[in-house]
């Protein structure tokens, strides 16, 4: 099947490569993808990743629902997305092939573990005939490699069972990819030794598997070419690889330092937000207090209690948990305390698809509370930006003494990109003082500029006062059922949030500042929209991109920007939630482009949608 | 948050940074309030009366609980600004408005969650939770379980009138089986729960019961409760003269109470009755009411109350005793010392600082592998 190499393979220079690793959820595909990502990032490529895994921890081995995938795109140029389609698909079994091969374009490289194509696995994947033999894969560059056998052979003599040995085959596959793309193995070997240091046999087995895969690529002539993707020309500075959940956690930690207040994090485990709890619970030496609550309500309740005490009360969840927190979030609106609620969105409704991406909680966080209950909503656009927006969330929460919702999603949370590590001097001071002055203290007296109320915390002598969920009398904060007072307080709460519009960065436009089409996005659609617009510019289209980080209130110039274009297109991974807000607030005939497949948009989808609109616009021009 | 604050133990601790507050070693039992401190601070009941008009129905048992609470507060020696009353929804939920301390009237059933967060963030504060039978045991049942097991250092007082009063008279989780109310015209089909059994099962470190109209006993009970460090569950049997009048009168009325209630005292035999001639002894696994001097029963045959026993068997048994089968026990059923939630959180933070040094943000940002682009 393979022959030993007698000639040096040629090296081909590529600008960008997208690889998808797919296998059983027990095959270690996430790990393989992560290791390739680190290596590519450290090498200096720009990278973007898309982990795609099932909600079940171990669905039946070999089954279609059990397939776990990890896509990484790495490039010598700046990139914004993990790639529309893979150039290379690594399929560790028939189920992985079946669920992924339709994304591989004709001519794409397909590497399969031929050992896994047994009658039993073929049947579990629903293949009537073996696709490796029936010619159905002939449009691809197919590489059949008996990975399991070769790998087991490389582990000869190690004190392990066959089954244990088989668990290392993902490193064999990784080794092949390292050779194919000319990558060093050092970082991964270091990682293996750190991870399995206490189990030397396992460390040895994984290292051998990796090296064996690499050597296989090098010494056999199955691959005629290997490839080079040069480092990207990124802005100077020190970088690390970061996921959205990591950047969110670090941003919250940094905000605590910048606000000079201790961070209290109350949380209940939920996919895909749990990693934030794991990470923040490791920052005890920063004074961060984490609390794994009995439920979502207790998590936000404790955060509000901590906020009442003057700490930075933080909680996080995903859609179903945000629903449970709604009543308490309404309390935070009423008592006007600073609080940040993170919503790492996932596909809904109800339990939905817990590990899959969606942007469908926007209207829930805007309106999912009883009464008119306004609060600021912000959303980062990229994994790295999660850091900046975490600080922005706290800046608003503390300055305006208000709860703030920070919306991430599954794609941002688990996707990774290189991150230029900021220097501490460049970060803003977001600290505020609590009220301590006894003279004329009234808890609901407001700063005339921000409308923030006077926030005094327990422990402050002479300022003892009571707050609660009942309507407050303006200024004094006493319980009041006075009709005019209630009307006034409703308007004050609304005005306080509305005023933030003038205190946030204006909506910035990429592309022409007026023209045929503006594509307006929010959250994790950023990469696909930006790449699509770059492509449209190459084709000479008059298309611009604006991306909202502030969803409530919108930046003050939003309407002006929107009105500068003939058409406005809003792609969202929901059925039109931002579209509804834009249309109702500005009476602008924005068009939605809505796809809810648990996956991010591809660049091509957005290009095609924009072309359809611009094409019509062109026709209008001509007529 | 920048001024020094006086702790319940009477020492002075800086309000910031948090590490300083939590770095204290972890004693098995915390020092209780200090009478010296009370003398220094010199507050009176009046200092704890807020300027808000009390708006409970005339004749409500809540007035007495409020009065005893206000009367008791000066004895703790805690400055007013370091006391916080947190409540849920229901008639009891209004109490914080009437206390001239910090107060937070929250949402239905969730007061313990806010108290947990507040106490974790600000261990030096004395935190009270005021709740009712519906608030604590129905909508907030989950939070009772977990605040108790965590030994959150809160003093929780549950007003039990066996009815939903603020919503005008529906059955509550403590309403007697078969009780006819607005929502249960044919009688409730739900078996009631014993609040103290729940609290004990949830590992509360202090569990007690008193009665709204037994003012002296109530004040003593509140005093013990306030002094305890850890999860404190106090049930106050309270009358709702509008929707459930006479809720507990069968055994709390002046004429019958001595014969129908058992006042618990640590280390003392369980004796009750107008003539102090009745007692409780153990027969097999069950308590039995006996008369001293009859059938050869002597005082030495009676159970001796032990509120500090490691295992709560005795307390659980007492929590199940109820009129008319038994006299209703009042007083402290259980009071054991174990590290509180905020102490344990603080201890982990201190340990992390000792092991890893104060957190370095720049290092955290640059954690993992990094590379430099020139």
Boltz contact constraints between the chains, C-beta under 6 A:
constraints:
  - contact:
      token1: [A, 42]
      token2: [B, 369]
      max_distance: 6.0
  - contact:
      token1: [A, 42]
      token2: [B, 371]
      max_distance: 6.0
  - contact:
      token1: [A, 234]
      token2: [B, 373]
      max_distance: 6.0
  - contact:
      token1: [A, 236]
      token2: [B, 373]
      max_distance: 6.0
  - contact:
      token1: [A, 236]
      token2: [B, 374]
      max_distance: 6.0
  - contact:
      token1: [A, 238]
      token2: [B, 370]
      max_distance: 6.0
  - contact:
      token1: [A, 238]
      token2: [B, 372]
      max_distance: 6.0
  - contact:
      token1: [A, 239]
      token2: [B, 371]
      max_distance: 6.0
  - contact:
      token1: [A, 240]
      token2: [B, 368]
      max_distance: 6.0
  - contact:
      token1: [A, 240]
      token2: [B, 370]
      max_distance: 6.0
  - contact:
      token1: [A, 250]
      token2: [B, 365]
      max_distance: 6.0
  - contact:
      token1: [A, 257]
      token2: [B, 361]
      max_distance: 6.0
  - contact:
      token1: [A, 262]
      token2: [B, 18]
      max_distance: 6.0
  - contact:
      token1: [A, 264]
      token2: [B, 121]
      max_distance: 6.0
  - contact:
      token1: [A, 284]
      token2: [B, 348]
      max_distance: 6.0
  - contact:
      token1: [A, 284]
      token2: [B, 349]
      max_distance: 6.0
  - contact:
      token1: [A, 284]
      token2: [B, 352]
      max_distance: 6.0
  - contact:
      token1: [A, 285]
      token2: [B, 352]
      max_distance: 6.0
  - contact:
      token1: [A, 285]
      token2: [B, 353]
      max_distance: 6.0
  - contact:
      token1: [A, 285]
      token2: [B, 356]
      max_distance: 6.0
  - contact:
      token1: [A, 285]
      token2: [B, 359]
      max_distance: 6.0
  - contact:
      token1: [A, 286]
      token2: [B, 359]
      max_distance: 6.0
  - contact:
      token1: [A, 287]
      token2: [B, 18]
      max_distance: 6.0
  - contact:
      token1: [A, 287]
      token2: [B, 19]
      max_distance: 6.0
  - contact:
      token1: [A, 289]
      token2: [B, 120]
      max_distance: 6.0
  - contact:
      token1: [A, 289]
      token2: [B, 345]
      max_distance: 6.0
  - contact:
      token1: [A, 294]
      token2: [B, 142]
      max_distance: 6.0
  - contact:
      token1: [A, 294]
      token2: [B, 146]
      max_distance: 6.0
  - contact:
      token1: [A, 298]
      token2: [B, 113]
      max_distance: 6.0
  - contact:
      token1: [A, 298]
      token2: [B, 143]
      max_distance: 6.0
  - contact:
      token1: [A, 301]
      token2: [B, 110]
      max_distance: 6.0
  - contact:
      token1: [A, 301]
      token2: [B, 113]
      max_distance: 6.0
  - contact:
      token1: [A, 301]
      token2: [B, 114]
      max_distance: 6.0
  - contact:
      token1: [A, 302]
      token2: [B, 113]
      max_distance: 6.0
  - contact:
      token1: [A, 302]
      token2: [B, 116]
      max_distance: 6.0
  - contact:
      token1: [A, 302]
      token2: [B, 117]
      max_distance: 6.0
  - contact:
      token1: [A, 303]
      token2: [B, 117]
      max_distance: 6.0
  - contact:
      token1: [A, 304]
      token2: [B, 114]
      max_distance: 6.0
  - contact:
      token1: [A, 305]
      token2: [B, 114]
      max_distance: 6.0
  - contact:
      token1: [A, 305]
      token2: [B, 117]
      max_distance: 6.0
  - contact:
      token1: [A, 305]
      token2: [B, 118]
      max_distance: 6.0
  - contact:
      token1: [A, 306]
      token2: [B, 117]
      max_distance: 6.0
  - contact:
      token1: [A, 306]
      token2: [B, 121]
      max_distance: 6.0
  - contact:
      token1: [A, 308]
      token2: [B, 104]
      max_distance: 6.0
  - contact:
      token1: [A, 308]
      token2: [B, 118]
      max_distance: 6.0
  - contact:
      token1: [A, 309]
      token2: [B, 118]
      max_distance: 6.0
  - contact:
      token1: [A, 309]
      token2: [B, 121]
      max_distance: 6.0
  - contact:
      token1: [A, 309]
      token2: [B, 122]
      max_distance: 6.0
  - contact:
      token1: [A, 310]
      token2: [B, 1]
      max_distance: 6.0
  - contact:
      token1: [A, 311]
      token2: [B, 121]
      max_distance: 6.0
  - contact:
      token1: [A, 327]
      token2: [B, 107]
      max_distance: 6.0
  - contact:
      token1: [A, 331]
      token2: [B, 107]
      max_distance: 6.0
  - contact:
      token1: [A, 421]
      token2: [B, 365]
      max_distance: 6.0
  - contact:
      token1: [A, 421]
      token2: [B, 366]
      max_distance: 6.0
  - contact:
      token1: [A, 424]
      token2: [B, 362]
      max_distance: 6.0
  - contact:
      token1: [A, 434]
      token2: [B, 1]
      max_distance: 6.0
  - contact:
      token1: [A, 457]
      token2: [B, 1]
      max_distance: 6.0
  - contact:
      token1: [A, 458]
      token2: [B, 84]
      max_distance: 6.0
  - contact:
      token1: [A, 458]
      token2: [B, 102]
      max_distance: 6.0
  - contact:
      token1: [A, 458]
      token2: [B, 125]
      max_distance: 6.0
  - contact:
      token1: [A, 459]
      token2: [B, 5]
      max_distance: 6.0
  - contact:
      token1: [A, 459]
      token2: [B, 15]
      max_distance: 6.0
  - contact:
      token1: [A, 459]
      token2: [B, 81]
      max_distance: 6.0
  - contact:
      token1: [A, 459]
      token2: [B, 82]
      max_distance: 6.0
  - contact:
      token1: [A, 460]
      token2: [B, 81]
      max_distance: 6.0
  - contact:
      token1: [A, 461]
      token2: [B, 81]
      max_distance: 6.0
  - contact:
      token1: [A, 464]
      token2: [B, 80]
      max_distance: 6.0
  - contact:
      token1: [A, 464]
      token2: [B, 81]
      max_distance: 6.0
  - contact:
      token1: [A, 464]
      token2: [B, 100]
      max_distance: 6.0
  - contact:
      token1: [A, 464]
      token2: [B, 101]
      max_distance: 6.0
  - contact:
      token1: [A, 464]
      token2: [B, 102]
      max_distance: 6.0
  - contact:
      token1: [A, 466]
      token2: [B, 96]
      max_distance: 6.0
  - contact:
      token1: [A, 466]
      token2: [B, 97]
      max_distance: 6.0
  - contact:
      token1: [A, 466]
      token2: [B, 103]
      max_distance: 6.0
  - contact:
      token1: [A, 467]
      token2: [B, 104]
      max_distance: 6.0
  - contact:
      token1: [A, 468]
      token2: [B, 105]
      max_distance: 6.0
  - contact:
      token1: [A, 469]
      token2: [B, 107]
      max_distance: 6.0
